[in-house]
Amino acid sequence: MAHNPVTGRAQGVHRQRTVPAQAVNASRNSAKIMSGLLTLLVLAGGMLAAGQAGAASFTPPAGCTLNVTVQNRSCTVSQHYTCSADPEGYQHSAHFGRDGMFHLSTIDAETRWIESQSIASGLVDRLVAEAEDHASFSELLETGRDAFDFWTETDDGQRLHHQAPTP
């Protein structure tokens, strides 16, 4: 093997030692990345499991039947149920996140927003009976658009105006 006249080392030796060192560093970096990803997956799984655990123990009120459980993209779970004492077409939903239930909602057959409740604030929001144009699922299916224009009122007296965007 030829020696470098300046360094006195065999030519190519440094390069042969550098490649394995780079491979070791890359291997260490890959291990750190994989360890980080595994930690993230465990944490995400734990958060998801916590939300699912709250949803898994959910029991609809007496006289109500659980119809479907939905795992949402946002790592939340929704339980949809109907109650025999309600008017025909009413549907309820309970929504769960990693900290448990956060929202309750009731809609009618036309998907009108009858009532909703924030579990965190305790505020209940109810549909105001008089409306320029209540939400209508039938209209949406028939025409491809629902030009709703209605109000809701919270139990602390706030009124919220809901209008479809103009085309």
N, C-alpha and C positions, 0 to 999 in steps of 0.2 A: 504494500500500500504506500503511496507517495505521501511525503510529509510537506506541510505548508512551511516555506522557508521563514515566514514572519512569525507564526505562532508556534511552530515546532510540533504541531499536532497533525495527526493523520487527516488528510482531506476527507471530508464527508462524514467524519465522526460526529461533529457537532450537529449536523443535520439529522443523523440517525438518532441522536439522543433527543432532539427537539420534537420530532414527530411523536414519539411515544408520550412525551410530557404534555403536548397539546391534546393528545387523545385522552390522557388521564384527566386533564382539566375539563375537557368536554364531557367526559363521563361524570365527573363530579357535578358540573353544572346541570347536566340532565337529571341526575339524582336529586339535586336541590329543587329543580322545576317540578319533577314528578312528586316529590314530597309536598311541595306547596299546593299542587293541584289536588292531591289526595286530601290535604287538610281542608281545602275549599269544598271539595265534594262532601266530606264528612260534616262540615258546618252547614252546608246547604241542605243536606239530607236531614240533619237535626232540626233545622228550622222548618222544613217541609213536614217532618214527622210531628213536630209540635202542633202545627196547624191541622194536620190530619187527625191528630189525637183528639183535639177538641171537637172536630167534626165527627169523628168516629163514635164519640160518646153522646152525640146530639140525639135527643128524643123529641119528636114533634109534640105539640100540646095534645091533651086528651081530645079524642074525636077527630084527629088529623092522621093522615097517612103519608108517609115518606114515599115519594114517587121516583126521585132520581138524585144521585150524588154526582157532582161535576168537579173534576180536578181542572182548575183554570191555569192558563199559561203563567199567570203572575204568582204561582205557588200559593194560591188560595183555594179553598174548597167551598162549594155552594151546595146546600141541601135544599131541594125543592119539594114542597109538600102541599097537599090540599086538605081542607077541613070540611066535614059534613055539614056543619052549621052555617057555613058561608053561602052567599048567593052563588048560583051556578057560574062557573068560569073563573072564580077567584083562585089565585095561586099565591103561595107564600114562598119566600126563600130566606135562608139564614146563611150568612157568609162568614167564613172563618179564615184567619191568617195565622201567622206563627204564634201570636199571643192569645189565640182563641177567637170567639165570636166578636165581630166588629160591626155587623149591619143586619137588620131585618127589613124585609120588604113585602108588600102585598100589591098585586096588580089584578085587574079584572080581565075578562075574556078579550077585550079590545086593547089590552096592555096599558090601560090607564093606570097611572101611578096613584093608587088609592092611599097607601100609607107607607112610610119608611121610618126607620129609627136608627140613630147612631148609638151604638152601645157605649162608646167612650163618653159622649156628651150627655146622653140620655134624651136628647131632643127628638121629638116625634114630628114628622112632616106629613100633612094630610092634604089630599086633593080638595080644592074649593069646588063646590058643586056647580056653580055657574061658570061657564067658560065660553069664549068666543068660538073655539073649535077644539074639543077634547081630542086626545091622542086616539088614533083608530088604526088597528092592525088591518082591518078589512079594507080601509081606504088605501093603505100602503100596498096591500096585495093587488088590489084592483087597478090602481093608477101608477104604482111605482113610487109614490110620494105621499107623505102624510104632513099636511100643512097645519100642524097642531098649534094652538095658542091658548094656554091655560095657566092657572095660578095654583100654587100650593101655599099652605100656611103652617108655620111651626107652632108648637104649643107655647112658645114664648112670644107669639104675636107677629113674627116676621112673615111677610108675604113675598114669595118668589114667583117671578113671571117666567114662564117657559114658552118659547116661540121657536118654531122651525125656521131654519135659515131660509132666506128668500133665494129662489133659483137664479 
